[in-house]
C-alpha cells in the first residue's frame, strides 16, 4: 500500500486549470503507475474532499536539443480531479424502518492548491 503523498506529486497550474477550479476541477501531476482509484483515495485523504470523478492523461517525453546536444524531457501523468461542491448528508434505513442521517464534513475547495480563486 502506497502513501497518498507518493501518489499525488504536486499541483499542475496552468491558465486552463485555474479556470477549471471554479467548476471544482483540480489538476495534479501524479505517479505514472497510479490508477484512478488510488488517485481518488489519495485526494480524499490529503484534502478532506469528496471526489466525484478522476480523469487521467499520460504524456511521453519529447526529444529536445540545445545546439549539438540532444536529450529527452521526462514523461509524466496528469490527473484532473472533480470534487463535490455541494456535499449532501447520507440517509439510510436502520432496523425498525428508522431513518438515520450522517453528515460528513467535506471541504468544498482545496486551499492547498497554490492559487486563490
Residue pairs with C-beta under 8 A, 6 or more apart in sequence:
2 31
2 34
2 38
4 41
4 42
4 43
4 45
4 46
5 46
6 31
7 30
7 31
7 34
7 38
7 39
7 42
8 28
8 29
8 30
8 39
8 42
8 43
8 46
8 79
9 28
9 29
9 30
9 31
10 28
10 29
11 17
11 26
11 27
11 28
11 29
11 113
11 114
11 115
12 27
12 28
12 29
12 78
13 27
13 113
13 114
13 115
14 27
17 25
17 26
17 27
17 80
18 115
20 26
20 27
20 80
21 113
21 115
21 117
22 117
23 82
24 52
24 82
24 83
24 84
24 85
24 108
25 80
25 81
25 82
25 83
26 43
26 80
26 81
26 83
26 110
26 113
27 78
27 79
27 80
27 81
28 39
28 43
28 78
28 79
28 81
29 76
29 77
29 78
29 79
30 39
30 56
30 77
30 78
30 79
31 77
32 58
32 75
32 76
32 77
34 42
34 77
34 79
36 54
36 56
36 79
39 54
39 56
39 79
39 81
40 51
40 54
40 81
43 49
43 51
43 54
43 81
43 83
44 50
44 51
46 112
47 107
47 110
47 112
48 105
48 106
48 107
49 83
49 84
49 106
49 107
49 108
49 110
50 83
50 84
50 87
50 104
50 106
51 81
51 82
51 83
51 84
52 82
52 83
52 84
53 81
53 82
54 79
54 80
54 81
54 82
55 79
55 80
55 82
56 77
56 78
56 79
56 80
57 77
57 78
57 79
57 80
58 75
58 76
58 77
59 75
59 76
59 77
59 78
60 75
61 72
61 73
61 74
61 75
62 72
62 73
63 70
63 71
63 72
64 70
64 71
64 72
64 73
65 71
83 108
83 110
84 106
84 108
85 108
86 108
87 104
87 106
87 108
89 101
89 102
89 103
89 104
90 101
90 102
90 104
91 99
91 100
91 101
91 102
92 99
92 100
92 102
93 99
93 100
94 100
109 117
